[in-house]
C-alpha cells in the first residue's frame, strides 16, 4: 500500500475494496496467485485453474478444502461447480445449507445447521456436535448418534439415509473446518489477490522486500515477474524514471 502511494499517488484501503472485482477473479481463475495469502502453492494454483472461482464463497470453500483429508473432495467440488457432475443432496432439507458448496459438506457450521433442521437438535446440542468434530472426540460423536437417528426419524426422514449422513459425518470429523476461520483467511487472500491484480509491480516489490533474506523466495517471485511480465519498481522514484525492471533473462 505504501509502494502504491509512492509510485501512483493513490491511497488504497484494502478493507473497502469490492468483493466482486472481475480483475481479481480473473487472477484466481488463471492461477496467478504466487505471493497471495494461503493460495500460492502449485497445487492450489492447479485447482483454481480447474475451478475458475467466480464468487467469494468459492474462495472460502477452497481455503477449507485445501488441506489433508478434505483435498479428496476437491475434484468433486470442481466438477459440480463446472456442471460436470450432478449436484445431489441426501435429503431435500439439506439443500438450504449445502447449496453454496455444491452439495459437498465443507464446514462445521453446515453440520450444526443440518443437525438442527433434520434431527431437531437444539443449538446447544448442535454446538456440542461441532466441538466433538473439531476436537476429534469420537466417544461424544457416538453418544449423539442415537439421538440424531431418532430425531431424524421423528421428522419423517428414512433411517437408512440418516445412517448414511452420519457415516459421512464421521469421516468429516477428521478434517472438519470452521467456516468463519476460512472466511477470514479467504478475505486476506482476496485482499492480496486484489493488490496483485491491480498493482502487480508494487505488490511484487513489497514481496521481494519482505523476503530479501530468502533467496528461494526471491527466485520464485522474480520468476513469476518474468512469466507475467511484471516490472518491479523502486518505490522511491517515479515509474517513468525507474530502471529497476525484469529483463528478458529474468534479472
Steps between C-alpha positions, in 0.01 A plus 500: 500500500789733578664412169176587317483834679858580400483394136139575409397761754200284591391419856358149500280371783500121462214470749258673263585341165206345305454129563379435145796644308531325162872569461568327832290194412678481163826477696361208703354328194839514330682378813722810513502487880867468589561740788136514609400387848414128529446451125853497358599132493532317168219263596264780590580682176413184306163461672418869456557471126265200494234652728501853354352668811242767430373588849659557838335184637713296258815641659375426852428139404836451328680632807316246716540211255868540416642308794565132576175303498255735331725528194341171388175691449648776281459313166129448574462861616662621176294266280175614661593866465571442129179304444688178422354312799143524628446692823314264731379507860429204727186679616318796340522678835881514467500713184446820697835456675707323231400696192793744523746208505327310219367226728838425660522530879797726569445682832420416861224763487321305226489192720362707789220646289410170334484318835257763626274485197512127431514353850364783713824556692501806722762766430688382806501139387601600148792694647593194708510306173720769342745494790517120491580513130755778537683324783463150352306376806362181351341387828280811513408458134392145567289612797310741272443242227184350647344841560569603143343184354192515723455873451529461123250216490260705709523772235409251230842423353599143395724323752737367234559850362559635850757226564673586173516871596647416839756266347610782269524732800722254686747526212450875493586522871865427424539823303198721576586866458347812642337721235556824690872420515512412130312821418756718678784322320323533165446874555870562564577288194255705294659824621843381389351369175336837433829680560686267267231529231490881506851596612725205411827697496448653843371173641796295381748770607354468851529121484865529400569740786333269752700200373835668439682246718335199336659429162258217421202735538676776307565265209136385499369859507736612225402201287136597549580857396676376188218260411232768528720790381467691825741791543639520852523866590719690739230675707726798571485623140226562245408209275617690192844553659547149632757276337443212743316254277501132416686451175463211255746291701298545819769717664 
